Amino acid sequence: MHDIRAIRENPAAFDAALARRGDAAMSSALLEVDEARRAKILAAETAQAEQNKAAKAIGAAKARGDEAEFERLRAEVAEQKAAVSEMQAEAKALDEKLTDMLARIANLPAADVPDGADEDHNVEVNRWGEPPTLDFAAKEHFELPGVAACMDFEMAAKLSGSRFVVLKGAVARIHRALAQFMIDTHVDENGLTEMATPVLVRDEAMYGTDKLPKFGEDSYQTTNGWWLIPTSEVTLTYSVAGDIMEEAALPIRMTAHTLCFRSEAGSAGKDTSGMLRQHQFEKVEMVSVVHPEASDDEQKRMLRCGEDLLERLGIPYRTVVLCTGDMGFGARRTYDIEAWLPGQDTYREISSVSTTGDFQARRMNARFRPAGGGKPEFVHTLNGSGLAVGRALIALLENGQQADGSVTLPEVLGPYLGGKLRLTAEGALA
């Protein structure tokens, strides 16, 4: 959510920042509604003052026995009361209109975000590891013999339709091991607090984390009004909604491993093979709530948390900073970590780490009380995948593939797999 006061003070800068995203100027339309809203509020307050003044005069007229003046003033007060009520309703309607307009405008990009129209203009900032050199034709994850025995798309289609998968046996265990490894690392080494949150949330939680009203079609809603979370960013971030925290309580760092649900609206025909793009998937999420002055450093810290996981798993990756035209709606800066997939001979996103500034905090009224005193200020919120479990599984399987159809697994998963670090061509752990 944007601060209308900041837009009033510098409308040209607001429009210029939107233009970097490729969005149309909005300040004029916003300020027109804002001016009408403030005028209506002032008119209602003025009329209310006149009503109060007339109400006092009624008592005086009654006291001196002036019945004619008493009746005249009483009729006048009744008329003013109706007018005040009407003006207050009009002011409220204008306020709601302004709030809705502001809620549909994307966050403004940070000054250091590169300009660009789409992913072709993203800028690589880091690269780790060398893609494996294979003396055989690389296969995609679902083509590997040992994986095909444990990854059932036909059963999933029978149960739920397209863009679902049933994992079985050894691959299901590797998937579970990956999630456990990620959570343990975040809790034991990265200082995050593990949370077990619902996957069903109210409108307010989706709105507060900028998923509504603009992107309702991207998520699933139940018949009784709950929303299935697209990521636990929603629950973790919204957990501080309405709070005024002490500055000493910051930063708040959280992580959760949850099911996530996305309709994949607009992705028809994309990544239809395998489990790269699913309606239901699992993700380990990182969320930080921090002092505004700490948010840029916190984003770098979170980024390293995600990169470190891939390095421990031995998965080559590259990190890019997204350009203005490729950033998500609520982000002011986003880094994507892209894992190397030999089967596709390219890097694919496995984590996005974003700072939203106070964009979400304003929507959900999350503030902190400065240690030195003064009015409460809005916190900054950040979120990042740490990591997308299914995509990590894909990268792990494809990078570890062997000529005989088996898959070599990284040593860090040994404690979670009973020391077995090989997926045989028959689909068993050995």
N, C-alpha and C positions, 0 to 999 in steps of 0.2 A: 504494500500500500504506500502511496506517495503522500507527502506532507503538502497540503494545499498552500500552507504559508510559504513554503520554499518556492512553490510555483508562482505565487503572487510576487515574490521578491525578485525572481529572475526567470520570467517565462521564456525568454530567448534561449537560455542555457538548457532549460528542460526540453524544449523542442529540438535543439541541436543534439542532445543526447539520444532522444528517440530516433532521430534521423540516422544516427550511427547504426541502429538496429534495422533500419529500413522501414520504420513506422512513420505514419503521418503525424504532423504537428497536432497537438491536442490542447495546448495552453489556452487558446482563445475560447474554445468551447467550454473548457473547465471553468475558466474565470467568469464567463457569462453566467453560468449556473450559480457559481459561488457568489457573485455580486447580487443576483436576484435573491438568493437564500439569505444573505446578510441584510439586505434591504427589508425583506419580509420579517426577519427576526427583530430588526429595529422598529418597524411599524407595529409589530405585536407588543413589544415592550412599551412603546409610547402610548398605545391604546390602553394597555394594562394600567399604566400610571394614571391616565385620565379616569379610568374606571374606579381605581382606588380613591382618587380625589372626590369623585361624585358620590362614592359610597359613604365617605365621611360626612359629606354635606347632607345626606339623607338623615343621619342622626341629629344633626343640628336643626333641620327643618322640623323634625318630629318633636324635638325638645321645646321649640317655641310655638308649637301648635299650628304650623303653617301646612295644612293638609294638601292644598293645591301644589305647593312646591315639593312637598313630600312625594306625591304621586308622580309629578313630572320627573323628579330625579330618579325615582325607582324605575320608571319606564326607560329613562336614559341609560341607567346602569345595566338593565337587562339587554338593551340593544348593543351596548358596548361589549358586554360579556359574550354575546353571540359573535360579534365582529372579531374579538380577540381569539376566540376559539377557532374561527375560520382561518385567521391569519397564522395561528400556530400550526394548524393542520397543513396549510400550504408550505410553511417553512420546513416542517418535518418531511413533506413529500420532496421538496427540493434538496434537502439534506440527504435523503435516501438516494435520490437520483445522482447527486455528486459522488456519494460513496460508491455507488455501482459503477460509475464511469471510471473512478480512480482504481477500482478493483480489477478492471479489465485491461489496464495498461501495464505493460511489462516493466520490470525493474530496469533502472538505468545502468549501462555498462560502466565499469571502473575505467579511469582514464588510461590505464596501461593495457587494456584489452585491445588486441589488433582489430582493425576494421576489415570487414569482408562480408560477402553475401552468403556463403555456404561453407561446407566442410573443406572445400578445396583451398580455403584461405586460412585454415587453422595453422598454427605455428608450432613445429616440434621444438621442445625444450629439453628433452632428455631421451636417451636410448640406453637400454641395458640388455646384455646377452646377444649371442649370435644365433640366428635361426639355424636349426639343425641341418647338417648336410646329409641327405639321404641318398643311398645308391639304389633306390627303388622309387616308384611313383607314389607320392604321398597320398594318403586317403583322408577323406573327411571322417569325423568321429563315428558317424552312423554306419560307415562302410567297413570299419575295422571288425574282423571276425569275432574277436573276444567281446567287443562292445555290442555288436548286433544280437548276440545271444542274450543280452541283458537289458536291451533298450527296445521296448515294445510300443510301437506307434499304432499298430492295428488294434491292440487291446485298448489303448487310450482313446482311439477314435470310437470304438464301440461304447465306451463309457461316457465320453464327453464331447467327441467331435475332433475337428482339426486343431492344431497348435497345442496339443497336450502330449505327454509321454508318460509311460509307466517304466520306471527303473526297477530292475530285479537283481537279486543275487549280488555278485561281486561289485557291479557298477553302482548299485544302490548303496552299498557299504562305502565305496570310495567317495561317493557324493556326500554321505553323512560325515565321513572322516574329514573332508575338506572344510565343511561348516564348523566342525568341532575345533579343528586346527586354527581357523580364523578367529573364532570367539575366544579361545584360550590365549592366543597371542595378544589380542586387543586387551583382554582383562589382565593377564599376568605381566605383560611387558609394556603395553601402550597406555596404561592408566585409565581405561574406560570402564564404566560401571555397566555390568550386564543387566539388561531389562528384558522381561517377558511381557509383551504388551498384546492387547487384543488386535485382531485383524479386521474387526468391524468397528466403524467409527461413525459419529454423528456429522451432520452438515458442518457444524462449527469447526471441527478439526480439519476437515478438508478445505474449508474456506480460509482458516487461519494459516494454513501452509501453502496457500496460493494455488490449490488444485481446483477450486471453485471460485467464481461461477464459470470461468471461461472454458475449462477443460473437463467438464462433466462426462462428455462422451468417451473420454479416454479410460474411464473407470467403470466398475460395475456397482450398481445399487440394488439392494434387496427390496422386496415388495413392501417391507415395513419401514423403509427409509434409511437403513444403515448403508454405509459404503464399505466395500472391500478395499483395503488399503493397497495403493499402487506400490508402496514401499513403507517401511517402518519409520522413515523420515517423518511421516505424518504423526504417528503416535509419540515418538520420542520428542520431536520439536514442540508439539502441542501440549506436552506434559507441563510446560511452564506458562501456559496461557493464563493471563490475568494475574500473574504473580508479580510482586515487587520483592526482588531478591537483594540481599545485602551484597555489596561489592566484594566482600571477602569470600563469598560463596562461589564466585566465578574463578576459573571456568568450570562449567558443568559438562562433563564428557560422558556420552552414553553409547552403548552398542546393543544391538538385538539381532537375533537370527529368526526370521519369520518367513512365512509364505507371503507372496506378493501377487497381485492380480492386475492385469492390464488388458484392456480390450484390443490394443494394437490398432486403434482406429487410424485409417489412412495408410496402413502398411500392407495392403492387399498385394500379393505377389512377391513380397520380400521375404527372403530366408524361410521359404516354406519347407525346406528339407532339414531334417535333424531337429535339434532342440535349442537352436540359437535364439529364436524369437517365439516365446510361448505366452499363452494367456495366464498360466499359473507357473510360478517359479519361486526359488528361494534366494534370499539375499541376506548377507550380513551387513548391516547398516552402521555407519558412524554419524553421530550428531554432536555438535558442540554449541554451547550457549556461552558467549564470552563478552568481555568488555569491548566496546567499539575500537579502542586503540590496539587491541590484541588480535583482531579478526584476520588481518593479512598474514601474520605469523602463524596463526592457528591453521589457516588453510594449507600452508606449506607443511606443517607438522602432520596434518591428516593425509596429505598427498604422500608423504614418505611412509606412513603406515600402510597404505595400499601398495605402493611400489615394493616395500620390503617383503610383503607376503609373496608376491610373484617371484622375487629373487630367491626366497627360501624354497619355493616350489620349483625353481629352475626354469621358469617360463620366460622367454625373451619378451620384451615389451618396449614400447615407446610412449612418451608422455607428450601431449599436445595441449596448448592453451587454445580454447575455442575462440573464434572470431565473433564479432558482434552479431553476425547473421546466423550463427549456429548455436548460440547459447539458449538455454532454457528460459522460460518465462520469468521465473523468480530469481534468476542468478544475476549477480553483478560481475562475477568472474568465475569461469569453470575450467578446470583441468580434466582432460580425459586420459585415462591410462588404457592403452590398447595392447592386447596380448597378441603374439604371433600365432597364427593358425596355419600350419603347413598345408592342410587339406585345401584351404582357400588361397594359399600363397599370398597372404596379406595380414595386416594387423586389424583386429576388431576390438571395439570398446568393451572393457571389462569392469571399468569403474569411472564414475564422474565425481569429482570433488568440487563442490560449489560453495561460495560465500554469497549470502543474500543481503548482507548488511543489515539494516533495520527494517527491510521490506516485509518480512514475515512478522517481526516483533510488533510492528504497528498494527497489523491486521489482527493480532491476537492479544495486544496490549500486554506484552511481556517487558518488564522494566527492572532496573536495579537502582538501589539507593546509594549514591556516591559516598565513599567513606568520609570525605571531608564535609559532608552536609550538602544541602541544596535539593532541588527538585529531582524526583526520580527520572532517569533517562532510559531510553529504549536499549535493550541488549542487541547484540548481533548474533545471528544464527548461521550455522554452517552444516552441511551434510555431505556425505560421501559413501560410496559403496566400498565395503571392505571385506569381501568382494562379492560380486554376483556369483553365487555358488555354481549354478549350471554352466555358466560361461567359463568359469575356472575349470570345471570338469572337462569341458570340451578341449580347452587349451592343454590341459594335462595329458589327456588321452592322445591328442594329435601330435604333441611334441615328444611323447614317449614311445610312439609307435615303432615297431621293429619289422624287419622284412618278413618274419615268419607269422605275422599277424598278432603277435603278443604286444603288450605295452609295459614298458619299464616305468615304475612309479618312484617319486622322490623319497629320500630317506626320512624327511620330516614327517611323513605320514605313517612311518613304521609303527609308532606307539598306538596309533588308532586302527591299524590293520593287522594287529597280532604279529608284526614283524614281517609280513608278507608284502613284498614290493614288486610283484610281477602279476599282471593280468594275462592269463594264458589265452591262446587263440580259441580255446574252447569256452572262455568266459569264467574261469575260476581264478581265485587268488592263490599264488604259490610263492 
